[in-house]
Amino acid sequence: MRRPEKVAELMREEIAQVVGYELEDPRVSSVTVTDVLMSENLREARVYVTIAGTDKEAAAALRALEHAAPYVRRRVALELNLKRTPEVHFIRDTIEEQATRVDELLTELEHEHAGQANESVERRDEG
């Protein structure tokens, strides 16, 4: 595993702890850290988060996370003892939402297909 990936995994674990247990802002109570991607020079960390709730609640949670980013960075610096602690940028991870939407569409198509198959069988039985 390359160094940026190692650092990313350590940061993901630490940031998940900080966001999950140390931030007292109620807007971030539904936030889950899913991934961290590091720049090659280790100066920036893109922290991907899933946020339960409406788009409005998600936007508020992202604002709260950006406001808390300096604190999160300081906590990471204390725990990981890196030469240079990366800037932390929070990004909403919508992959789960997209997967749920795809599942809904597939289920809908399956029901439509089953309905068409039943109609076809009924017409054949009538003829």
C-alpha positions, 0 to 999 in steps of 0.5 A: 500500500502506498503512503497516501493510502496508508495515511488516508486510512489512518485519517479516516479512522481518526476523523470518524472518531472526532466527527462521531464522538467529539463534535457536539453540533447536532447538525452532524449527528447523522454524518458517517465518514466513508472514505478519505482520499489524500493528495499525492503530496499529502497536503490535502485530504478529501473526506467523504461523508454520507449524511442522512436526512433531507438535502437541506439537512445535508447542506447544514451538516456540510456547513457545520463540518467545514466550520469544524474542519480546523478543529478536526485537523488539530485533533488529527495532528495530535493523534497521528503525529504527521510531519505536516497535517493535511487540510481537511475538506468535507465532501458529501458522498452520494454513492449510497443514495445513487445505489438506492435510486438504482435499486428502486428503478430496477424494482420498478422495472421488474414489476412492470416486466412482471405485469407485462408478462402476466398480460401476455399470458392472459391474452394467450389464454383468451385466444 
